[in-house]
């Protein structure tokens, strides 16, 4: 059959379908099927979440509560023909504007003002083509070195340390905040040499996070104000200020602020890639005061909402954003390439059903190859493709010896930390090349 004849046949078929409206019904049905699968794969850890949203041939509907769903009173509704606009809102604007759109749109169509604003934001996004000599030119990478401790006292407040003596007398002291910051600087240097523009959420030690205030200084300046926000009685406040363990104050008050600042800075930077750096420890090795024979790697991406995690409007906005954003799928591919390097370059196997930490069964959705969807705070707050990496177990009998030399403050860098940084670097490079290949005509 001639090509022209084929085009005529296709045209006749399309005209027939369009005249009956079947083509639109088929497209909407395919979209509904696709996003139902995405919700199941990445987001729905508890079946109770289905009481808060529905996906059908009309579009995606979000409800404020199970009772509202029974009454068919939607909080938010996006038709399939509006989906591209909503995706642009989530991709090209900041979280504050996104949430404002979610609250204001409700079940109404997008206003001309919103459509125009998003088009302006979209037109302002530029991409600098990469060169052969600088394959990451034009790529923006955000690096978040997890935790803050540069000394053992702060590391114990965080609960992220290894402090043990081996049988041969070797004293092992590891501070995860020191390991992640060292890794971040090495990775930043490699990425910049290849042309990337790199942002670190924290660049200095001194037991300080993204706000550049040390924990102790933050406690002096801001803790009482935080407690006032919680509307505590004077007696309750005094008890927290003078009797609550430092570790609890750190987790409940300082850490929440710090993670929020990290996310705000990353989102303002508008990265093409975000990596959150952590080092893991064996949950079965209670106390981390003896070596573990186990070792594995894992990574997290956004998703896996639990039964009570759609209780607020902001939670439901985040759920919708993660559901429809291309960043979710891209986070999986970024993590896939990084995990391959953890396995091949670092020679650390991906976690599997026999080694999987028990808590993951309750809070995460397994996606294969050591990758999990998990509703960690940074996973929920970041607005870019991301990999939250856990490349090895610090308390593994071999790893703790290899990592023990690291002390960035005194200029000592462990070769193993360099290898960890390189594994992220090669994973990012492979991911960027993959994304480029998907957009090549």
MIKOL-927012 format. One record per residue (C-alpha): chain; x, y, z. Coordinates in pm, 1 decimal, padded with zeros to 6 digits. Each point is the difference from the previous one (the first is absolute). Layout:
<vose:A, u:X, v:Y, w:Z>
...
END
This chain:
<vose:A, u:00000.0, v:00000.0, w:00000.0>
<vose:A, u:00130.9, v:00347.4, w:-00085.3>
<vose:A, u:00082.3, v:00244.4, w:00284.6>
<vose:A, u:-00262.7, v:00244.0, w:-00127.0>
<vose:A, u:-00262.0, v:-00273.9, w:00017.9>
<vose:A, u:00098.7, v:-00077.3, w:00357.6>
<vose:A, u:-00038.8, v:00366.9, w:00095.9>
<vose:A, u:-00346.3, v:00003.4, w:-00161.0>
<vose:A, u:-00103.2, v:-00307.4, w:00198.2>
<vose:A, u:00128.4, v:00149.4, w:00324.1>
<vose:A, u:-00176.5, v:00327.4, w:-00076.6>
<vose:A, u:-00328.1, v:-00179.6, w:-00064.6>
<vose:A, u:00033.9, v:-00195.7, w:00325.9>
<vose:A, u:00083.7, v:00313.3, w:00198.9>
<vose:A, u:-00287.9, v:00191.3, w:-00149.7>
<vose:A, u:-00236.2, v:-00282.8, w:00083.5>
<vose:A, u:00123.9, v:-00017.2, w:00357.7>
<vose:A, u:-00001.3, v:00375.2, w:00048.5>
<vose:A, u:-00351.8, v:00032.3, w:-00135.3>
<vose:A, u:-00126.7, v:-00244.4, w:00258.8>
<vose:A, u:00218.6, v:00129.1, w:00280.0>
<vose:A, u:00150.2, v:-00345.9, w:00050.5>
<vose:A, u:00357.3, v:00117.1, w:-00040.9>
<vose:A, u:-00031.9, v:00232.3, w:00298.9>
<vose:A, u:-00159.4, v:-00271.6, w:00206.7>
<vose:A, u:00285.6, v:-00235.5, w:-00088.6>
<vose:A, u:00265.8, v:00257.2, w:00088.4>
<vose:A, u:-00169.8, v:00078.0, w:00330.5>
<vose:A, u:-00031.9, v:-00369.2, w:00077.8>
<vose:A, u:00371.3, v:-00050.8, w:-00069.1>
<vose:A, u:00091.1, v:00295.9, w:00222.8>
<vose:A, u:-00219.8, v:-00130.5, w:00280.1>
<vose:A, u:00158.5, v:-00345.3, w:-00027.9>
<vose:A, u:00352.1, v:00148.4, w:-00003.3>
<vose:A, u:-00047.5, v:00215.2, w:00311.5>
<vose:A, u:-00178.0, v:-00277.9, w:00188.0>
<vose:A, u:00307.9, v:-00214.4, w:-00057.8>
<vose:A, u:00228.4, v:00284.4, w:00111.2>
<vose:A, u:-00200.0, v:00050.4, w:00317.8>
<vose:A, u:00020.1, v:-00370.3, w:00082.8>
<vose:A, u:00371.1, v:-00027.4, w:-00085.4>
<vose:A, u:00136.1, v:00314.4, w:00166.3>
<vose:A, u:-00249.9, v:00143.6, w:00245.8>
<vose:A, u:-00265.0, v:-00221.7, w:00156.9>
<vose:A, u:00151.3, v:-00188.1, w:00292.9>
<vose:A, u:-00335.8, v:-00028.7, w:00179.1>
<vose:A, u:-00331.3, v:-00087.8, w:-00176.4>
<vose:A, u:-00165.6, v:00264.9, w:00218.9>
<vose:A, u:00154.6, v:00266.8, w:-00223.4>
<vose:A, u:-00248.8, v:-00088.4, w:-00274.4>
<vose:A, u:-00264.4, v:00166.0, w:00217.3>
<vose:A, u:00167.6, v:00334.5, w:-00075.7>
<vose:A, u:00025.1, v:-00005.0, w:-00379.5>
<vose:A, u:-00140.5, v:-00151.9, w:-00316.6>
<vose:A, u:00130.4, v:-00031.9, w:-00353.2>
<vose:A, u:-00238.6, v:-00064.3, w:-00288.7>
<vose:A, u:-00079.5, v:00109.6, w:-00356.4>
<vose:A, u:-00084.6, v:00349.3, w:00123.6>
<vose:A, u:00333.9, v:00070.3, w:00169.0>
<vose:A, u:00148.8, v:-00003.9, w:00350.7>
<vose:A, u:-00216.9, v:00094.4, w:00297.5>
<vose:A, u:00130.1, v:00063.0, w:00353.5>
<vose:A, u:-00222.4, v:-00004.8, w:00308.3>
<vose:A, u:00062.3, v:00161.4, w:00338.8>
<vose:A, u:-00116.5, v:-00310.8, w:00187.8>
<vose:A, u:-00171.0, v:-00337.3, w:-00051.2>
<vose:A, u:-00326.8, v:00165.7, w:00103.5>
<vose:A, u:00038.8, v:00260.1, w:-00275.0>
<vose:A, u:00057.4, v:-00275.3, w:-00253.4>
<vose:A, u:-00323.1, v:-00172.4, w:00101.8>
<vose:A, u:-00178.8, v:00333.1, w:-00044.0>
<vose:A, u:00178.3, v:00052.9, w:-00335.8>
<vose:A, u:00135.5, v:00336.3, w:00125.4>
<vose:A, u:00335.6, v:00044.6, w:-00172.1>
<vose:A, u:00277.0, v:00219.3, w:00139.5>
<vose:A, u:00190.4, v:00006.1, w:-00330.5>
<vose:A, u:-00077.7, v:-00118.5, w:-00350.7>
<vose:A, u:00218.7, v:00006.4, w:-00309.0>
<vose:A, u:-00143.1, v:-00108.7, w:-00334.4>
<vose:A, u:00227.1, v:-00191.0, w:-00234.5>
<vose:A, u:00006.0, v:00291.4, w:-00243.7>
<vose:A, u:00129.8, v:00219.2, w:00286.9>
<vose:A, u:00272.3, v:-00243.9, w:00103.6>
<vose:A, u:00280.4, v:00159.0, w:-00205.3>
<vose:A, u:-00064.6, v:00336.1, w:00168.5>
<vose:A, u:00013.5, v:-00156.4, w:00345.9>
<vose:A, u:00321.5, v:-00184.4, w:-00087.5>
<vose:A, u:00151.9, v:00332.1, w:-00108.3>
<vose:A, u:-00112.1, v:00161.1, w:00327.6>
<vose:A, u:00180.5, v:-00273.8, w:00194.2>
<vose:A, u:00312.0, v:00012.7, w:-00218.3>
<vose:A, u:00058.8, v:00371.7, w:-00051.3>
<vose:A, u:-00127.9, v:00170.3, w:00317.3>
<vose:A, u:00099.7, v:-00013.3, w:00365.0>
<vose:A, u:-00182.6, v:-00194.6, w:00270.4>
<vose:A, u:-00172.5, v:00309.3, w:00137.5>
<vose:A, u:-00158.8, v:00083.0, w:-00336.5>
<vose:A, u:-00084.6, v:-00365.9, w:-00065.3>
<vose:A, u:-00186.5, v:-00029.4, w:00327.8>
<vose:A, u:-00177.9, v:00328.1, w:-00067.8>
<vose:A, u:-00118.7, v:-00136.5, w:-00336.1>
<vose:A, u:-00115.6, v:-00322.2, w:00166.3>
<vose:A, u:-00201.3, v:00193.5, w:00260.4>
<vose:A, u:-00147.8, v:00256.0, w:-00240.9>
<vose:A, u:-00085.9, v:-00223.7, w:-00294.0>
<vose:A, u:-00209.2, v:-00250.9, w:00189.7>
<vose:A, u:-00235.8, v:-00157.1, w:-00254.2>
<vose:A, u:-00007.4, v:00302.5, w:-00233.6>
<vose:A, u:00196.7, v:00023.0, w:-00327.6>
<vose:A, u:00334.9, v:00177.4, w:00004.2>
<vose:A, u:-00037.2, v:00376.3, w:-00027.0>
<vose:A, u:00162.2, v:00185.4, w:-00293.1>
<vose:A, u:00232.6, v:00169.8, w:00252.5>
<vose:A, u:00140.6, v:-00334.2, w:00118.0>
<vose:A, u:00044.6, v:-00126.1, w:-00357.0>
<vose:A, u:00178.6, v:00320.4, w:-00100.8>
<vose:A, u:00221.6, v:00000.3, w:00312.1>
<vose:A, u:00110.3, v:-00357.3, w:-00060.5>
<vose:A, u:00075.2, v:00072.1, w:-00365.6>
<vose:A, u:00221.0, v:00292.2, w:00106.5>
<vose:A, u:00183.9, v:-00214.5, w:00257.3>
<vose:A, u:00044.0, v:-00274.9, w:-00257.4>
<vose:A, u:00141.2, v:00240.4, w:-00259.3>
<vose:A, u:00258.4, v:00122.2, w:00252.5>
<vose:A, u:00146.2, v:-00351.4, w:00036.9>
<vose:A, u:00311.4, v:-00031.2, w:-00209.5>
<vose:A, u:00224.3, v:-00294.2, w:-00079.1>
<vose:A, u:00363.7, v:00031.9, w:-00098.8>
<vose:A, u:00099.7, v:-00278.9, w:-00240.2>
<vose:A, u:00291.1, v:-00208.9, w:00121.8>
<vose:A, u:00324.9, v:-00032.3, w:-00186.8>
<vose:A, u:00212.1, v:-00305.5, w:-00061.5>
<vose:A, u:00269.8, v:00132.5, w:00232.0>
<vose:A, u:-00250.7, v:00095.1, w:00271.9>
<vose:A, u:-00273.4, v:-00266.2, w:-00013.5>
<vose:A, u:-00181.6, v:00145.5, w:00304.3>
<vose:A, u:00004.7, v:00360.6, w:-00122.0>
<vose:A, u:-00339.8, v:00157.8, w:00067.0>
<vose:A, u:-00093.9, v:-00263.0, w:00259.5>
<vose:A, u:-00082.5, v:00119.8, w:00351.8>
<vose:A, u:00066.6, v:-00242.3, w:00285.2>
<vose:A, u:-00103.0, v:00049.9, w:00363.0>
<vose:A, u:00181.0, v:-00201.8, w:00266.6>
<vose:A, u:-00136.8, v:-00034.9, w:00350.8>
<vose:A, u:00257.3, v:-00141.8, w:00246.4>
<vose:A, u:-00216.6, v:-00160.7, w:00268.1>
<vose:A, u:00039.3, v:00082.0, w:00372.0>
<vose:A, u:00231.2, v:00265.4, w:00149.2>
<vose:A, u:00247.3, v:-00146.1, w:00251.7>
<vose:A, u:00371.1, v:00072.2, w:-00028.2>
<vose:A, u:00079.7, v:-00130.5, w:00349.9>
<vose:A, u:-00101.1, v:-00309.0, w:00194.6>
<vose:A, u:-00202.9, v:00193.4, w:00258.2>
<vose:A, u:-00234.2, v:00138.0, w:-00268.2>
<vose:A, u:-00005.9, v:-00331.8, w:-00184.9>
<vose:A, u:-00134.1, v:-00165.4, w:00314.9>
<vose:A, u:-00269.1, v:00267.3, w:00029.3>
<vose:A, u:-00099.3, v:-00081.8, w:-00358.1>
<vose:A, u:00025.0, v:-00373.3, w:00065.4>
<vose:A, u:00208.0, v:-00044.4, w:-00316.1>
<vose:A, u:00341.5, v:-00129.4, w:00106.6>
<vose:A, u:00214.9, v:-00307.6, w:00046.4>
<vose:A, u:00224.5, v:-00014.8, w:00307.8>
<vose:A, u:00162.6, v:-00337.9, w:00070.0>
<vose:A, u:00326.4, v:-00173.5, w:00074.6>
<vose:A, u:00095.8, v:-00300.5, w:-00209.1>
<vose:A, u:00169.4, v:-00310.2, w:00136.3>
<vose:A, u:00337.1, v:00115.7, w:-00133.6>
<vose:A, u:-00032.6, v:00324.9, w:00200.3>
<vose:A, u:-00099.0, v:00224.2, w:-00292.8>
<vose:A, u:-00233.3, v:00277.4, w:00114.5>
<vose:A, u:-00269.2, v:00070.2, w:-00260.0>
<vose:A, u:-00178.5, v:00334.4, w:00007.2>
<vose:A, u:-00228.9, v:00091.3, w:-00288.1>
<vose:A, u:-00220.6, v:00308.3, w:-00024.1>
<vose:A, u:-00254.0, v:-00019.3, w:-00279.6>
<vose:A, u:-00017.1, v:00379.1, w:-00035.8>
<vose:A, u:00376.0, v:00006.8, w:-00063.0>
<vose:A, u:-00020.0, v:-00285.4, w:-00252.5>
<vose:A, u:-00282.8, v:00159.6, w:-00199.5>
<vose:A, u:00158.3, v:00346.3, w:-00013.3>
<vose:A, u:00331.8, v:-00145.8, w:-00118.1>
<vose:A, u:-00184.9, v:-00201.6, w:-00264.6>
<vose:A, u:-00187.1, v:00311.5, w:-00112.0>
<vose:A, u:00318.2, v:00203.0, w:-00055.7>
<vose:A, u:00163.9, v:-00276.6, w:-00201.6>
<vose:A, u:-00313.4, v:-00051.0, w:-00210.2>
<vose:A, u:-00037.2, v:00376.1, w:-00053.2>
<vose:A, u:00356.8, v:00022.5, w:-00129.6>
<vose:A, u:-00052.1, v:-00284.5, w:-00249.4>
<vose:A, u:-00329.4, v:00136.7, w:-00127.4>
<vose:A, u:00136.4, v:00351.9, w:-00048.6>
<vose:A, u:00295.0, v:-00133.5, w:-00196.7>
<vose:A, u:-00252.5, v:-00150.0, w:-00241.1>
<vose:A, u:-00184.9, v:00330.4, w:-00032.6>
<vose:A, u:-00285.5, v:-00033.1, w:00249.7>
<vose:A, u:-00116.1, v:00285.3, w:00221.0>
<vose:A, u:-00010.8, v:-00137.9, w:00355.9>
<vose:A, u:-00171.8, v:00112.7, w:00319.1>
<vose:A, u:00065.6, v:-00138.2, w:00349.9>
<vose:A, u:-00266.3, v:00043.8, w:00268.0>
<vose:A, u:00274.5, v:00027.4, w:00263.4>
<vose:A, u:00360.5, v:00085.1, w:-00069.5>
<vose:A, u:00153.6, v:00051.5, w:00341.4>
<vose:A, u:00056.1, v:-00225.9, w:00296.1>
<vose:A, u:-00042.6, v:00136.7, w:00353.5>
<vose:A, u:-00303.8, v:-00219.5, w:00071.4>
<vose:A, u:-00215.7, v:00222.1, w:-00218.9>
<vose:A, u:-00271.2, v:-00077.7, w:-00252.4>
<vose:A, u:-00142.6, v:00184.1, w:-00298.7>
<vose:A, u:-00064.6, v:00320.0, w:00197.5>
<vose:A, u:00375.1, v:00016.9, w:00084.2>
<vose:A, u:-00089.1, v:00026.7, w:00369.2>
<vose:A, u:00147.4, v:-00262.3, w:00229.6>
<vose:A, u:-00244.5, v:-00212.3, w:00194.8>
<vose:A, u:00101.2, v:00165.9, w:00328.4>
<vose:A, u:-00042.9, v:00349.9, w:-00144.1>
<vose:A, u:-00338.1, v:-00093.9, w:-00149.1>
<vose:A, u:-00107.8, v:-00134.9, w:00337.2>
<vose:A, u:00090.2, v:00330.1, w:00170.5>
<vose:A, u:-00166.2, v:00220.9, w:-00258.4>
<vose:A, u:-00303.9, v:-00192.8, w:-00119.4>
<vose:A, u:-00107.8, v:-00286.9, w:00225.8>
<vose:A, u:-00220.4, v:00207.4, w:00230.3>
<vose:A, u:-00171.5, v:00156.1, w:-00300.4>
<vose:A, u:-00066.7, v:-00346.1, w:-00142.5>
<vose:A, u:-00150.4, v:-00109.9, w:00330.2>
<vose:A, u:-00224.9, v:00309.0, w:00009.1>
<vose:A, u:-00134.1, v:-00100.8, w:-00344.1>
<vose:A, u:-00108.4, v:-00332.8, w:00148.0>
<vose:A, u:-00201.6, v:00188.4, w:00265.7>
<vose:A, u:00153.5, v:-00187.5, w:00289.9>
<vose:A, u:-00054.0, v:00096.3, w:00362.2>
<vose:A, u:00283.6, v:00165.8, w:00188.2>
<vose:A, u:00054.7, v:-00320.3, w:00196.6>
<vose:A, u:00020.2, v:-00207.8, w:-00319.5>
<vose:A, u:00243.7, v:00247.6, w:-00154.0>
<vose:A, u:00226.1, v:-00002.3, w:00304.8>
<vose:A, u:00002.8, v:-00377.9, w:00001.1>
<vose:A, u:00109.5, v:-00011.2, w:-00365.7>
<vose:A, u:00262.9, v:00271.7, w:00045.7>
<vose:A, u:00165.4, v:-00151.3, w:00307.1>
<vose:A, u:-00090.3, v:-00368.3, w:00019.6>
<vose:A, u:-00060.7, v:-00136.0, w:-00352.2>
<vose:A, u:00291.3, v:-00198.1, w:-00150.2>
<vose:A, u:00197.0, v:00186.7, w:-00267.0>
<vose:A, u:-00069.0, v:-00275.3, w:-00252.5>
<vose:A, u:-00373.7, v:00052.5, w:00031.2>
<vose:A, u:00027.2, v:00378.9, w:-00034.4>
<vose:A, u:00217.3, v:-00049.7, w:-00306.1>
<vose:A, u:-00243.5, v:-00239.8, w:-00170.0>
<vose:A, u:-00328.3, v:00170.3, w:00087.3>
<vose:A, u:00096.5, v:00363.7, w:-00047.4>
<vose:A, u:00336.5, v:00073.7, w:-00160.3>
<vose:A, u:-00007.2, v:-00275.2, w:-00263.4>
<vose:A, u:-00345.7, v:00094.4, w:-00126.9>
<vose:A, u:00109.9, v:00360.4, w:-00055.1>
<vose:A, u:00326.6, v:-00107.2, w:-00159.2>
<vose:A, u:-00168.0, v:-00234.1, w:-00250.7>
<vose:A, u:-00242.1, v:00276.2, w:-00097.3>
<vose:A, u:00288.0, v:00241.3, w:-00068.0>
<vose:A, u:00187.4, v:-00264.0, w:-00201.1>
<vose:A, u:-00306.3, v:-00062.2, w:-00216.6>
<vose:A, u:-00066.4, v:00371.4, w:-00053.9>
<vose:A, u:00357.6, v:00060.8, w:-00113.0>
<vose:A, u:00001.7, v:-00298.3, w:-00234.5>
<vose:A, u:-00332.8, v:00093.7, w:-00158.4>
<vose:A, u:00115.3, v:00361.2, w:-00044.4>
<vose:A, u:00309.8, v:-00130.3, w:-00182.2>
<vose:A, u:-00228.2, v:-00192.7, w:-00242.0>
<vose:A, u:00232.6, v:-00296.7, w:-00055.7>
<vose:A, u:-00020.7, v:-00258.4, w:-00277.0>
<vose:A, u:00130.7, v:-00257.2, w:00247.6>
<vose:A, u:-00002.8, v:-00018.1, w:00380.9>
<vose:A, u:00191.9, v:-00253.7, w:00207.4>
<vose:A, u:-00050.4, v:-00031.5, w:00375.4>
<vose:A, u:00309.2, v:-00157.5, w:00156.5>
<vose:A, u:-00022.5, v:-00237.6, w:00294.2>
<vose:A, u:00193.8, v:-00297.0, w:00134.4>
<vose:A, u:-00197.2, v:-00287.4, w:00149.5>
<vose:A, u:00047.8, v:-00227.8, w:00302.9>
<vose:A, u:-00124.3, v:-00349.6, w:00078.0>
<vose:A, u:-00329.8, v:00013.5, w:00190.6>
<vose:A, u:00066.3, v:-00351.7, w:00134.4>
<vose:A, u:00334.5, v:00105.1, w:00147.7>
<vose:A, u:-00150.0, v:00160.8, w:00310.9>
<vose:A, u:00219.1, v:00275.2, w:00147.5>
<vose:A, u:00247.9, v:-00007.9, w:-00289.6>
<vose:A, u:00271.5, v:-00095.4, w:00247.3>
<vose:A, u:00123.0, v:-00305.3, w:-00187.5>
<vose:A, u:00062.9, v:-00072.9, w:-00370.0>
<vose:A, u:-00277.2, v:-00136.7, w:-00221.1>
<vose:A, u:00053.9, v:-00257.5, w:-00272.4>
<vose:A, u:-00291.5, v:00136.7, w:-00200.8>
<vose:A, u:00035.1, v:00261.6, w:-00272.5>
<vose:A, u:-00245.4, v:00132.4, w:-00257.2>
<vose:A, u:-00104.4, v:00315.1, w:-00184.0>
<vose:A, u:-00337.2, v:00163.1, w:-00061.0>
<vose:A, u:-00155.9, v:00322.1, w:-00121.2>
<vose:A, u:-00329.6, v:00183.2, w:00042.5>
<vose:A, u:-00223.5, v:00205.5, w:-00228.1>
<vose:A, u:-00329.5, v:00183.5, w:00073.2>
<vose:A, u:-00316.3, v:-00198.0, w:00070.8>
<vose:A, u:-00146.3, v:-00265.4, w:00232.2>
<vose:A, u:-00251.4, v:00204.7, w:00196.3>
<vose:A, u:-00133.0, v:-00173.6, w:00312.1>
<vose:A, u:-00360.9, v:-00019.6, w:00116.3>
<vose:A, u:00003.2, v:00327.5, w:00199.1>
<vose:A, u:00223.0, v:00200.3, w:-00235.5>
<vose:A, u:-00277.5, v:00166.1, w:-00202.7>
<vose:A, u:-00158.1, v:00168.9, w:00301.7>
<vose:A, u:00088.1, v:00360.1, w:-00096.1>
<vose:A, u:-00052.8, v:00199.3, w:-00318.1>
<vose:A, u:00376.1, v:00043.2, w:-00035.8>
<vose:A, u:00045.7, v:-00377.9, w:00020.1>
<vose:A, u:-00256.4, v:-00048.1, w:-00276.8>
<vose:A, u:00166.6, v:00263.6, w:-00218.1>
<vose:A, u:00333.2, v:-00182.2, w:00039.6>
<vose:A, u:-00167.2, v:-00331.7, w:-00082.9>
<vose:A, u:-00145.1, v:00143.1, w:-00321.6>
<vose:A, u:00328.6, v:00164.0, w:-00097.8>
<vose:A, u:00195.4, v:-00322.7, w:00045.7>
<vose:A, u:-00269.0, v:-00194.8, w:-00185.5>
<vose:A, u:00004.7, v:00203.3, w:-00321.4>
<vose:A, u:00353.2, v:00143.3, w:-00004.4>
<vose:A, u:00258.2, v:-00139.6, w:-00240.2>
<vose:A, u:00248.6, v:00053.2, w:00283.3>
<vose:A, u:-00133.3, v:-00315.0, w:00166.3>
<vose:A, u:00084.4, v:-00223.5, w:-00293.8>
<vose:A, u:00329.9, v:00179.9, w:-00057.2>
<vose:A, u:00088.9, v:-00047.0, w:00367.7>
<vose:A, u:-00035.0, v:-00372.6, w:-00054.5>
<vose:A, u:00236.0, v:00003.4, w:-00298.9>
<vose:A, u:00252.1, v:00221.8, w:00178.4>
<vose:A, u:-00003.0, v:-00238.5, w:00295.8>
<vose:A, u:00027.3, v:-00298.1, w:-00233.1>
<vose:A, u:00322.1, v:00134.1, w:-00153.2>
<vose:A, u:00142.2, v:00092.0, w:00342.0>
<vose:A, u:-00089.0, v:-00341.3, w:00142.6>
<vose:A, u:00180.2, v:-00168.8, w:-00288.2>
<vose:A, u:00314.4, v:00185.3, w:00104.6>
<vose:A, u:-00048.5, v:-00094.8, w:00365.7>
<vose:A, u:-00007.1, v:-00362.6, w:-00112.3>
<vose:A, u:00268.3, v:00003.2, w:-00272.6>
<vose:A, u:00240.8, v:00276.3, w:00103.0>
<vose:A, u:-00028.3, v:-00026.6, w:00378.8>
<vose:A, u:-00061.4, v:-00375.2, w:-00010.2>
<vose:A, u:-00282.4, v:00030.1, w:00252.9>
<vose:A, u:-00310.2, v:-00206.7, w:-00088.1>
<vose:A, u:-00345.9, v:00153.5, w:-00014.7>
<vose:A, u:-00221.7, v:-00087.6, w:00291.7>
<vose:A, u:-00228.3, v:-00294.2, w:-00074.8>
<vose:A, u:-00292.8, v:-00173.2, w:00176.7>
<vose:A, u:00242.1, v:-00201.6, w:00216.8>
<vose:A, u:00195.4, v:00305.6, w:00121.5>
<vose:A, u:-00274.6, v:00262.1, w:-00010.4>
<vose:A, u:-00032.1, v:00198.1, w:00325.7>
<vose:A, u:-00325.5, v:-00079.3, w:00177.0>
<vose:A, u:-00121.9, v:00360.6, w:00011.5>
<vose:A, u:-00005.5, v:00021.5, w:-00380.1>
<vose:A, u:-00273.1, v:-00261.5, w:-00019.6>
<vose:A, u:-00226.9, v:00237.1, w:00193.9>
<vose:A, u:00085.0, v:00336.6, w:-00158.1>
<vose:A, u:00136.4, v:-00053.3, w:-00352.4>
<vose:A, u:-00099.8, v:-00136.3, w:-00339.5>
<vose:A, u:00272.2, v:-00214.2, w:-00164.1>
<vose:A, u:00072.2, v:00093.6, w:-00361.6>
<vose:A, u:00280.7, v:-00248.8, w:-00065.0>
<vose:A, u:00380.1, v:00009.2, w:00006.1>
<vose:A, u:00012.3, v:00147.0, w:00352.8>
<vose:A, u:-00218.9, v:00299.9, w:-00092.6>
<vose:A, u:-00297.4, v:00088.2, w:00219.2>
<vose:A, u:-00271.8, v:00262.9, w:-00009.7>
<vose:A, u:-00016.0, v:00153.2, w:00347.2>
<vose:A, u:-00170.0, v:00307.7, w:00139.7>
<vose:A, u:00304.6, v:00149.0, w:00170.8>
<vose:A, u:-00022.9, v:00372.7, w:00063.8>
<vose:A, u:00255.0, v:00098.6, w:-00265.2>
<vose:A, u:-00150.7, v:-00245.1, w:-00248.6>
<vose:A, u:-00330.9, v:00179.4, w:00046.1>
<vose:A, u:00134.9, v:00357.1, w:-00005.8>
<vose:A, u:00239.8, v:-00008.5, w:-00295.6>
<vose:A, u:-00115.6, v:00107.3, w:-00343.4>
<vose:A, u:00256.2, v:-00170.5, w:-00224.7>
<vose:A, u:00118.7, v:-00346.6, w:-00102.9>
<vose:A, u:00169.2, v:-00134.6, w:00314.4>
<vose:A, u:00191.6, v:-00292.6, w:00143.6>
<vose:A, u:00019.1, v:-00040.6, w:00377.0>
<vose:A, u:00300.3, v:-00230.6, w:00022.1>
<vose:A, u:00113.0, v:-00246.3, w:00268.4>
<vose:A, u:00303.7, v:-00164.4, w:-00166.9>
<vose:A, u:00135.5, v:-00226.8, w:00276.4>
<vose:A, u:-00012.3, v:-00094.5, w:00368.6>
<vose:A, u:00250.6, v:00199.9, w:00205.1>
<vose:A, u:00023.8, v:-00271.2, w:00265.4>
<vose:A, u:00085.4, v:-00275.0, w:-00247.2>
<vose:A, u:00324.8, v:-00169.6, w:00107.2>
<vose:A, u:00185.2, v:00115.1, w:-00314.4>
<vose:A, u:-00167.1, v:00335.6, w:-00055.8>
<vose:A, u:00068.1, v:00139.7, w:00346.5>
<vose:A, u:00373.4, v:-00059.1, w:-00040.0>
<vose:A, u:-00005.2, v:00160.5, w:-00346.0>
<vose:A, u:-00197.2, v:00302.7, w:00123.1>
<vose:A, u:00186.6, v:00047.4, w:00330.2>
<vose:A, u:00273.0, v:00220.1, w:-00148.7>
<vose:A, u:-00249.2, v:00266.5, w:-00107.0>
<vose:A, u:00015.3, v:00331.1, w:00185.8>
<vose:A, u:-00070.4, v:00289.8, w:-00230.8>
<vose:A, u:00069.2, v:00260.7, w:00269.9>
<vose:A, u:00361.0, v:-00117.0, w:00022.0>
<vose:A, u:00040.4, v:-00060.4, w:-00372.3>
<vose:A, u:-00020.4, v:-00380.7, w:00010.4>
<vose:A, u:-00211.1, v:-00152.1, w:-00275.7>
<vose:A, u:-00070.2, v:-00370.8, w:-00015.9>
<vose:A, u:00053.1, v:-00164.7, w:-00342.2>
<vose:A, u:-00329.8, v:-00178.9, w:00059.9>
<vose:A, u:-00182.7, v:00333.4, w:00026.2>
<vose:A, u:00153.5, v:00099.5, w:-00333.7>
<vose:A, u:-00138.0, v:-00324.2, w:-00147.7>
<vose:A, u:-00345.8, v:00080.4, w:00136.1>
<vose:A, u:00015.0, v:00347.6, w:-00156.9>
<vose:A, u:00110.4, v:-00152.1, w:-00330.0>
<vose:A, u:-00290.9, v:-00244.2, w:00002.9>
<vose:A, u:-00244.2, v:00292.2, w:00019.7>
<vose:A, u:00193.2, v:00184.0, w:-00269.7>
<vose:A, u:-00012.0, v:-00288.6, w:-00248.6>
<vose:A, u:-00365.7, v:-00062.1, w:00082.1>
<vose:A, u:-00088.6, v:00365.3, w:-00067.4>
<vose:A, u:00200.4, v:00000.5, w:-00323.9>
<vose:A, u:-00177.9, v:-00313.6, w:-00125.5>
<vose:A, u:-00337.6, v:00142.4, w:00097.7>
<vose:A, u:00061.4, v:00328.4, w:-00184.8>
<vose:A, u:00108.5, v:-00190.0, w:-00310.1>
<vose:A, u:-00314.1, v:-00213.5, w:00023.8>
<vose:A, u:-00228.3, v:00304.0, w:00027.7>
<vose:A, u:00171.4, v:00163.5, w:-00296.7>
<vose:A, u:-00048.3, v:-00316.5, w:-00208.0>
<vose:A, u:-00373.1, v:00004.8, w:00080.1>
<vose:A, u:-00028.7, v:00354.5, w:-00139.0>
<vose:A, u:00211.7, v:-00053.1, w:-00311.1>
<vose:A, u:-00215.9, v:00015.8, w:-00315.2>
END
